[in-house]
Amino acid sequence: MTSALLQRSAAFAAAGWPVTVLTFDDRLDTAAVVERMRASGALAPGVAVTQLWDWLAAHPVTAGAGADRLFTPLGDGEDEHHEGVLRRRTRRGPDGTVLQVDRYRPDGSLLVSDRRDVTEPGVLGGRSVVLCDAHGEPVRGWGSVWALYRFWLDALTDRRRAVLIVDSKTSARFVRGYRRAHALTVHLVHSSHRGADGAFKASRREVLEHADQYDAVVVLTERQRRDLEHDLTVRAHVAVVPNARELDELIAAPIDRPRGRGVMLASLTGRKRVPHAVSAVARASHAVRLDVYGDGDRRGEVEAAVAAEGAAERVVLHGHRSGASGAFRDGDFSLLTSTAEGAPLVLVESMAAGCIPIAYDIEYGPSDMIRDGVDGYVVPAGDVAALAERIDRLQELPEDAVRAMRASAREASLGYTDEAVTQRWSQVLEAAAARKGWRAEHRGPVERVLGGLRRRVQARRALPAD
């Protein structure tokens, strides 16, 4: 999710839209993390990062409502220091429950006192969040942390028109209630909203049962849009915009390559079902090899599957490797065996490189992204025998048919470039702005950006297949 957020932010910034990534994460080293991300290229030029507590520490706030709320700063507790300065002090109950957190500025002055046992001392219940000035005196107060968050968003936007795209399902619970004339709110759902019983997942229910409070809800695939609209009990504006990926290096890979090498990029977790891929490769009648890149808490289970299938000469576990997507450049095929996904970017990367994907037909992604038999294969979810059969079928195709599939896969991946995806975001946001009554004032700038994006998409589609 974070990778997709950063990629989208970079694309927006490149299109001329200023982007600020907002984080409520209560960590003390945000500035250092941002610096490392900037140095590594993970954070693109034109993309800023603003953290709630750092912003409050750096921006004086005028006195206002709530300054008289319950205010009892801690004299002692669990202290956390950063660069030699006390930055956070915590009080816990006998069972370890956090009952109060006091946060301090880099100069050591009290910033916020957040007490969580207001109703009955020592028992979690009721809340008093008090913001202090540079002298540690109360200036504002709220009865919930969400009220503080709303205050912060109001201060950041300063009643200027802004678009809030919320990726985090945790933050989405708060933002759904942030209704302002100057703010468009959009919730991006990254994974399946359904649980095993077909109903809303518990983590999704609170937000999606009130999806109409967002100006738009975005999902990654058309199939999920249909399912979500069927499942909703409220009228909401649901749109489809896939995640984007920087694909230039993968698209430049040669179409011709050796046959028989499979590539799999997946964390070794239960959801990815990597043992299924091991079994499929072991059952294939052709001599194929599978290189697996990723690590996780199920590594022992995957190693056991390799041993049980007698597949040590066919399956290699490389562990986590930075830049592992480059393996698709000379891969013959890729495998995806997850139980559920949103719209897996590994499929996009594989297709861009001309590495033919073979994937389970899960919710969601593969059946929206792959045309079975044209630019990849989709098989029934959980059917290891079908997975092995498709591996064999691919090995038996003549070279000209494989070349055609690789070229078709690469063409399909162009719908997931930064330019193409940003264009789709433009259309979604323009429609939401029109519903909110912004069209007359904002059509000009949006159309100028769209014009440049359309030209870049057309130029990208004119690239040669080889």
ABEGO torsion letter per residue (X at the ends): XAAAAAAAAAAAAAAGBBBBBBBABBBAAAAAAAAAAAAAGABBBGBBBBBAAAAAAABBBBBBBGAABBBBBBABEBBBBBGGBBABBBBBBAAGBBABBBBBBAAGBBABBBBABAABBGBBEEBBBBBBBAAGBBABBBABAAAAAAAAAAAAAGGBBBBBBBABAAAAAAAAABBBAABBBBBBBABBABBAAGBBBAAAAAAAAAAAABABBBBABAAAAAAAAAABABBBBBBBBBBBBBAAAAAABBABBBBGBBBBBBBBBAAAGAAAAAAAAAABABBBBBBBBEBEAAAAAAAAAAAAAGAAAABBBAEBBBGAAAAAAABABBBBABABBABBAAAAAAAAAGBBBBBBBBOBGAAAABBBGAAEBBBBBGBAAAAAAAAAAAAABBAAAAAAAAAAAAAAAAAABAAAAAAAAAAAAAAAAAAAGAAAAAAAAAAAAAAAAAAAAAAAAABBAX
